[in-house]
């Protein structure tokens, strides 16, 4: 029976109700992006220049003097966010280009507008230019020196937390350009791009498998390095790599990739806390639990489960969703930055958290329908409070006022992609609902034809 295969229309009627307003928001944002350009300041702008780098390095070496050194930047971040322009300059961010490529690809799928696919191809061209050239294989990092507690990661150091987004972007558009789907898309440089993107995807997979290192943590599990040079232990880096290599194992029929991916996956599963959460790392120091890193881990698990049906991954997601809904949302049921914070925060809410929440809910809503309410609540909140008159998004809600500096890497690109993903899913939902109505109508028509006439 149809009702055994599909939820009643009354149950799903409120899902994707915000789609028309989301479409308007995406149109406004696309126009803003065209005018504003593809470089921006960043969350790390305060610490990306020489003054900020020295202050942050001192903070990690000497907490007392370092706190005094970073205090002015923290004050500006909390009270005068536009002061970023005093510390660094606008830059192009590969991770943002990857998100924009995927977002425009989703818009193409939702609308059929070929210009959106051309926009996606443009951002892939930018990704080709911004790869880490000192490495043989395709990989990506940050365009600035990043000061961490373990030292300085020089610009163009490959990050396993950035490279998978480029992989997803190239794969998504590669699949859209496949010959059986291309039709009018043959104008988008067809076979040449297919060959080029396949080469790049193969190269990314080799980088993830070879340049990123494994560190055995148990009989069945291994951590992996964050860059080609560190010693591992970060949960979300293992989750990212596990997803990338799981996907590549299927795309390229390479069983060795799945062997490596499964060990990283097991590391993530073995280090889930009893309450369903994950610490940022297993080093005993970075034991905070925050919103977007929780989303990163569960997004990777959701994609792996969709590809493999791995039972233990689904159970980890079940526990993770329970923790997620109960611990990283405020009383308004909107994302809050931390459930277990490592430090004092200067903001109440983060655009990045909201974007990753939308992504996670879209990925898991069919397996965990309770996320549908969260999805609509967060999308409605974004549409109500976070869109500026110029079409861009606010970056943070501070304790007093807003951080309105548009930062491509720190929320703009991620929110654009998540809302485009929402619109694509809304389009699919409408098509499925229409098909169900047609089937129901046909069944009713057939039943009417066989109904016996009333006794006369």
Beta strands, then each sheet from edge to edge (+ up, - down):
strand 1: 146-148
strand 2: 151-153
strand 3: 214-216
strand 4: 222-224
strand 5: 289-290
strand 6: 338-340
strand 7: 347-350
strand 8: 396-398
strand 9: 402-403
sheet 1: 1+ 2-
sheet 2: 3+ 4-
sheet 3: 5+ 6-
sheet 4: 7+ 8- 9+
end
